[in-house]
């Protein structure tokens, strides 16, 4: 009994210390501990809780490390609709909004019209529900009326309190006392860059918002915990005084331990709002996170219900978004990068210029057709733009300022990595290096693709380590990875015993991945996840797939002559028998496992394509839901496609589907069809 009492006191003390350091790091940005020391403190807590499992509570900091696997995110109803704000890029529209609110308030006999100006975080909106001070639910916005319950993932975010402090009479402390906090989950610039650095180049996120949205819907909360995300709060409801203003509510959120950004201001007149917007247009680039505008809210929260809302947006708030940032600079040179499939990508080397808070000296030019479309030449003055994307792009040439020494950008004759003469397949826009087996850039690219999350998911195999393995010729293909020994790895730069053990363990775990994931991971040209799935279904073993002819492969759904030829080329390589032998000895899955039991036949005979960002499920899970109901998932749109599910920012595949007359549904409609 004495041991339990002593352990309880120790656990309570460590928990308090951990939450204090979390608050110092994520809210006040004044850390007192190194990451190493913090991890040691957390490990100490976890060890004690394992020894005394009865002392584990839902609000323990140990719950932030993840471990829950969520197969389905249940749908939950919001207490009040989570409306999205109407956006404007115009200061004139902002003035119209301000005057419109003034007129509506005067009709109610209200003469005061203070506004609260807050920075607009570029993140993902969520709702947090606390019952008797304990976090019991975290949900996405969804369609505004109902969203997905992602509580297990939300708990991994350190800046979200698992328990609210007792502030005396602030809350209605009854048995059913509930407090709701709303805000945005976002990723700080530094954390986003670290996440992208750990991923293969072709699998990197375009911007922090996309990374955040994808991370929140992962099924494994341990992986969510590894991706450092933050939370900013801007809405509070459930305390005694519902008449508190928005400005007062932000202060209360800070007292409760939430991060609010701190950069909000009470504005009495329109000029105050304009000054805030102009001030932060310059200062925002120095912030450690992305902000793309300013949100204005009527300070007097008692009037919100009276002003009401349209079908989608409240009438008492608006978001002003800053226009895309552009800059003029000089294109000094074009260098050529080599991808994992040998694709040559031209990259512009620019005169360094300040754009969107960072110095830009490089920009992708995509391919030589794009260079021709832009009409860009060496030494040209060009306009570059950064709009929601991390990588800036060249959008135009300043022809009036073209210098006399401008030169045509010439296609290289040989590979910049290995010196092999380049080839351009008929009907394609890109040039390729055909030296697949010995080109270092292609080997590095294939290894990183093989280790990526949607492939074999070898989390500890990052770019820096792959570079060393290839440069030292320890690895020439993905099969060589499974021959690596801990002593070899320990000798590498920045590795050591622990890192070597982690990599060997990650390689062991990758052996448990599916046959279809291995087919995708091998990086066969034109074989994406959907095609790999179709191949695994039609040819459930490597031995059968090797014997398939082009004609036979072309009859498989979602596989045409070009893809069929690419698959046959892969299996006709002279080095293939030795390569397959390595995979067999490594214990990798060279045949399909038993098929899953079919849930129903709702999608029987239906081919489905997903485009844009999905809110309810990640792409892999959504595909599994279709397959479990007898359907097929395809990777490209054609007249034969039965259904297109359009998520957020769907892109060109939606346009093509509409032109071809293919049925298009929303994610909610897709959910109903399941």
N, C-alpha and C positions, 0 to 999 in steps of 0.2 A: 504493500500500500504506500509505504514511504517512497519507494522508487517511482511510482506513478505520479505522486504529488511533486516530487523533485523534477521528473521529466516534464510534467505539465508546466511548471514554472519556467524551466529552460526553454521549452517550445514557445511559450507566450513571449518571452524576452526576445528570442531570435526572430520571431514573426514581426514583432514591433520594429526591430532594427532593420529588417529587410524592407518593410514597407516605407520606413523613413528614408532609406537610401534610394528606393524606387522613386519616391516623391522628389528627392533632391536631384536625381538624375533626369527624370522625364518631365517634371513640372517646373522646377526652379532652375534647371540647367546648372547646378552647382554640386557636382559629384564630389564625395569625400573618399570613396573607395575606388580602387582599380577594378577592372572587370574580373581579374583573377581572384581578388579578395572577395568580391561579391559572390562569385560562383562557389567559392569555398564555404561561405556562410550559408548559401542555399543548400549545398550538399550536406552540411551539418544538420540542417533542419530535416531534410528528406530522410537521412539516416535515423534520426530520432523518431520520426513518424513511422518508419518501417518497424522499428523496435516496439513502438506503442501505437498500433493502428487505431485503437479506440479513441485516440486523441486527435485524429485527423478531422478537420472541419472544412466545409465548403469554401470558406473565405481564407484558407491558408495560402500563403504565397507559393507553396509547393504545387498548387493546382495550376499555376501558370506555365509549367513546363510541358503541358500537354500529355497525350497518351490515349485519348479517346478517339475511336474510329467511328465516324458518323456516315452510315450508308445512305440515309435519307434525311434531309433537313425538313422537319415538320413545318407546315404553314400555320402562322399565328395571326390573330386579329389585333390590329393596333387599337389602343384605347381611344385615340383620336386620329383622324387621317394624317399621314405624313405627306404633306403637299410639297411639290418642288416649286422653287421660286421662278418667277418670270425674269428673263435676262434682257439686258440691253447693253449695247456698245456705245450708246449716244448720250452725251450730257444733256442734250435737248429732251430726250425721252425721260431722263431722270427728273428734270424740272417739271415735266408734265405730270409724272407720278406724284411729286411733292405737292403740286397745286391741286391735283385731284383729291389727294388725301385731306388737304386743308378744307376743301369745299364740303367733303363728306362729314368731317368733324364739326364744321360750323352748323350743318343741318342738325347735328346732335347737341348743339349748344356748347361745344368744346372749343376753346380758343387756343389752348396750348398745343403745340405740335413739335415737341422735341423728337429728334431721331437719334438712334444709336447706330453709329457706323462701325462695322466689324470687318476684319479681313476675311475674304472668302477662301477657305481652304479647298484645294483640289483633291478631294478624297471621296469616300463612300459613306453615305448617310446611314446611320443605325440608331436604334432605340434601345435604351437600357432600362430595365424594370427592377426596382429594389423593393423588397417586401420586408418590413421591419428592419430596414437597414442593410439587408443582405442581397447581393446581386442574384436574381433568380432567372433572368432572361435577357438575352441580347438578340435583336432581330434586325434583319435588313429592311429597307424601305419597301421593296417589292413594288406592287402597283399603287402604293399609298394607303390602301385600305388594309391589306394583309401582306406580310412578308415572311421570310424564312427564319426559323429559330436556329441561330448559329452560336448558342451560348458557350459550347465547349471551346470554340475558336476564339470567341471574345475574351474569355478568361485568361488567355495567354498574353494579352496586351498589358504591359506593366503599368501604363498610365491610367488604366481603368480601375478604380477602387473596387475591391471585392466586398468590402463592408464600408458603410458610411459612418462617419463619427457621430456620436450623440451630441447634438447641439441644443439640448434642452427642449424648449417649447417650439423649436422651429418646425418639427414634424408632428402630424397627428399620430400619436403613438398607440393607436388601437391595434387590435389583433390583425385587421386587414389593411393596416397602414401601407400605402404604396407611393413610391416616388418614381417619376419617370424623368430620365435625362436623355436628351438627344444631342447628336453631334456627328462628327466626321472621323472615320478611321483613315489615317493617311500614313505615308512613309516619308521619313526625312531623307533629304538628298543623299547624305552619307550612307545611310542604310540601304537606299535604293541602289546606289553605285556598287556597294559590296555584294548585294544580291545578284546584280547583273554580271559582275565579274566572275561569280561562281558558276555561271551558266554558259553553255556553248553560244557562239555569236549568233547563230540563226534562231536560237530559242530565247533571246533576251527580250525583256519587256520594253515597249516604246517609251513609256513614261511611268512615274510613280503611281498614278491613279490606276492604270491597268494592272500593275503589279499588286496593288492593294486589293482590287476587286477579285482578281484570280486567287489570291492567298486566302481571303475570307471564306471561299467556298471549297477549300481543300477538305478532303475527308479525314485526313490524319492530322489531329491537332498538334502532334509533336512537330510536324513540318511547319505548321503555322507559327509555332513558338520560335522556330529557328529564324523566321523572317521577321525582323524587328519592325513592328508597326507601332504607331502612336494614335492617340485619340484626343480630339479637341471638343469640348462641350460648349453648346450655345443655347440650350433650352432646358428649363427646369420647371416641373409641375408636381405638386403634391404636398407642399408645405402649407402651414396655416393661412398665411396672408396671400390669397390669390390676387390681391390688388397691387402686389409689388411690381415695380416697373421692370422692363427688360434690363436696364442698367443695374438695378439692384439684384436681379436674378443672376447676372454674370458674376457679381461679387459673391453671392451666396455659393455658386458653383465652386469658386476658388476656395471658400471656407471649407467646403466638403471634400477638398483634395483633388478637384479636377483641374486639368490644364485648359485654359481658355484662350491661349495665345497672348493675352494681356494687352494687345494693341487694339483696343476699342475706345470709342470716344463719344461723349454726349454732344450732339450738334443741335444748336438752337435755331439756326437759320440756314438757308440754302448755301450761302457763301462758306459756312463752316464745313458743309459736306464736300463742296468743291475743293477746299484746301486739303481735307483729309485724303481725297482721291489723288490729287496731284502729289502730295507729300509721299504717299506710299507707292506711287508709280515709279519713283526713283529708289526708295529705300527697300522695296520688297526683294530685290535681288540679293541683298545681304542676309536675308533670313535663311535659316537652315532647312526650310521646307518650301514647297511650291505653293504660291498663292496667285490666283488668276483674276482677282477682282475685289470688289468691296460690296458687302451686304448692308442694306439700310432697312431698319425695322422701326416702326413707331414705338417710342419708349413706353407710352401709356398702354400697358397690356390689357387694361379693362376695356379698351375700345376695339380690341382685335375681333371679338365675336360680333360686335355691331357692324364693323366694316365688312366682315364676311370674306368670302373667297369665290373665285371662279371655279370651274370644274377641276382645274389643276393647280392654281396658285392663289395664295392669300393676297388680299387687296392692301394689306398693311405693311408689306415688305417687297423689296425688289433687289436684284443683284446687278451691279454694274460690272461688266467684264472688260478688262483692258484689251485693246486690240493687239493682234500678233506683232511681235517685235521684228523689225527689219534693220538691216545695216548694209552699207556699201563697202566693198573691199576689193582687193586685187587677187586674181587667180594666178599664182606664181607657177604652179606645176601640177601635173596629174600623175599620181602613182597608181600602181595596179596591185590589188589584193587578190589572193588565191583562196577560194573556198574549198570545203571538204569534197566537193564533186568536181573540183578543177575549174570552177567558174571564175573568170577574170572580172573583177569589179573595179571600175575606175573611181578614184577618190581624189577630190580637189584639195590641193594644199594652198591655203589662203594667207594673205597678209593678216596677222592676228588683229582681231577687232572685237570690241566689247559688245556683246549681244545678250540680252536677257540675263544680265548679271554675271556672265562668265565670258572668258576670252575664247573665241572660236578661231581655230586655225585649220580645221579640216571639215569637209562636207562630202557626203556620198553623191556620186553622179549616176548611180544605178547601173547603166549600161551605155553602149556607144550609140544606140538609137536615141537615148535621152540627150546625149551630148549634141547630136545632130539636130534634135528638136529645139533645144535651147539656142543652138548656133554659137555655142561658147568656144572661145579660143584662148590659148595661153596668153597671159598678161592682160586679159580683159578686166574691166571694172564690172563686178557682178553684184546683184542684190541677193542677200541670203535672208532666210526667214526662219524663225523658231516659233511654232504655234502648237503648244501642247505636246510636242515631241521632243525627246532629249537630243536627237541628232538634227542639226540644222540642215536646210536644203537650199541649193541654188535655185532661185525661182525665175531670174531673168538676167539679161545682159544689158549694160548701159551702152548701147551702140554709138550714141553721140560722143562717148569718151573713149572709143576704141583706139589704142595706141598704134603707132606706125610699126612697132616690132611685134604685133600680135601674130601668133603662129597656130596653125591647125593642130589639134590634138590627134596624134597618130596612133593607130592600133599597134600594140607591141607585137613583134614577130615571135619572141620566145617567152617562156615562163620566167617571171622575175625571181622565183624561188629555186628552180632546178635547171633552167636553161633549155628546157625541151621546147621544140617548135609548137606553137599553138594551132588549134583547129577550130573551125566554125561549122557545126553541123547544119545541114540544109534545113531552112525553115525556122531556125532559132536566132535570137537576137544577140546571144552571148558567145564569146570565145572561150575555149577550154584548153587546159593543159591535159594532154592524154596520159601523162606519166603517173598513173594512179598508185603504183606500188612503191615508188621511190621519191615522190615529191614530198618534202617535209611538211609543207603547208597542208596538203591533203590528208596526210597521216594524222597530223594534229587535229584537223577538223573532224575526221571520222571518229577519233577517240573521244572528243568532247561531245559529239552527237550521240555516240553509244552510251555515254555516261549521263546524258540529260534526263530530266525528270520523267518525260513521257516515254523514254526508251528504257534503259536498264536502271536508271535512278541510282547511280553511284555517287552519292552526295559529296564525298571527300576528294573526288578526282576533278580538280579545277585546272584552269589554264596554266598557272605557273608550274604545277606539278607535271602536267602533260608536256610542256615545253622541255622540261628537264629530261623526262623519259625518252622523248624523241631525239633530242640533241645528243644524249649519251648512248643512243642506239640500244637502249634497254627494251624498247617496245617498237615493233614495226607494224603491228596490226592489233586488232582488239583481242585476238586470241592470246597474244603475248602477255596481256594484263594478268591472266590467271596463272602465269608461271612466276610472277614476282614473289620474292620472299622478303620477310621482315628485315633481315640483315642488310639486303640490298637497299631497301627503302630508307633505312635509318641513316645511311651514309649521304643521302641527298640533302641539298640545301634547305633549311627551314623545315625539316621533317622531325627526326627524333623518334624514339621508341613508341611513344603514345600515338603519334600521327601515323606511323607505319602500321601499328595494330589496327587503328581505325579504318585504314584503307583496305587491309586484308579482310577485315570483318565486313566492310561494305561490299567487297567483291563476292564474298561468300553469300551474302544476302541477295545479291543480284541473280544468283543461280535459281532462285525461287520465282523469278518473273515468268510470264507466259510466253508461249511459242510465238504468238502474234506480235508481242512487244519485241522479241528478238529479231523478227523479220523487219520491223521498222527500224530497230537500232542499227542494223547492218548498213544502213545508208544507201540502199540500192536506188539509183537515180529514178525519179518519178514515183517512188513507192512511199507514200505518206501513211498516216495511221489508218485511214479508211481502206486504202488499197491493201495494206498488210493484213487487215482483218478479213477482207474478201479472199486473199490468198490462203490464209490459214484455214478458212472454211472449205475452200475448194480442194486444197492440197494439204491435208493435216500432218504432213511430215516433210522434212528436208529431202528425204530420198525420193518421194513422189514429185516434189516440186522441181527437183533437178532434171527429171525425165520429161517434163512438160515441154511441148513444142510451142512455137510462137502462135500457131493457129489455135491450139487448145487454150493457151493463156488468154488469147483475145476474146474468147467466148465467156470468160469470167466477168460478172458484173463489175462495172467501174474500171475495167482494164481494156484499153484499145490497142491498136497495133504498135504505137510508139512505146507504151509502157511494157507490152509483151516483149518487144525487141530488147528493151533495156534489161528486163529480168533474165532473158536468155543470154545476153552478153555477160551478165554477172556470173551466171553458172557455167559459162564456157571458158572462164579464165584458167590458164594452165596451173596457176597456184591454188586453185580452189580445193582439190583433194587434201592437200596439207592443211589448209585453213580449216576445213570442216573437221579434220582429225583433231586439231587444237580445241575446237569448240566442244567436240565429244569428250575429250579428256578433261576439259574444264567442268563438265557436268552441266552444260547449258541445255535448255529445253529445245531439242531438235524435232519435237513432235507435239501435237496439240493434246491437251488434257481432255478429260471427259466433258462434253458440252453441258452447260448449265440447264437446269430444268426450266421449261418455258412458262412464264407467268400467265400469259393469255395470248390471243391471236389478233389483238387490236391493230397490229401493224403488218400483218401477213400480206406479202406482195407489195409492200410500200417501201420505196427508197427515199431516205430522208437526208437532207443536207442541212448542216448548222452553219450559220454565218453571224458574225458579231459576238459581242460579249453576253454570256448567259448569267442570270442572277441566281437562279435556283440550284443549278448543278454545274459542275465543271464539265468541259466538253467530253471527257472520257466517260464520266458517269451517265451523261445524257445519251451517249451512244450505246452504252450497255443497256439502258432502259428500253431502247428501240429493239436491240437484238433479242432481249428477253421476251419480247412480244411478237417475235416472228418477222421483224422488219430488217432492212438493210440500211447501212450508213454509207453515203458516198461523199467523195471529196470535191467533185466539180458538178456544175449545173449543165444539164442537157435536156432535150425534149422528153427523155425517158425518166427524168427525176420526178417523183410523185409529189414531194412536199419539201418546202424550204421553211425552216424555223429561223426567224429573224430576231436576233437579240439586239443589244446596244451597239450603235455605230456599225451597221452590217456591211457597208462597202459595196464593191462592184458585183459580187455574186448575187445580191438582191436585185440590182438593176437588170442583170442578165435573166434572172428568173422571171421578172415582170415582163420583159420583152418576149420571152418564150411562152408566156401564159401559164407558167408553173404555179401551183397553189402555194401561197405564202401565209404562214400563221405566226402569231406572237408566241412568246414562251408560255404565257398563261393558257392559250388555246392548246398548245402542245401538251401541257400538263394535264389538261382535261381529257385529251385523247388517250393518255396512258391507261 
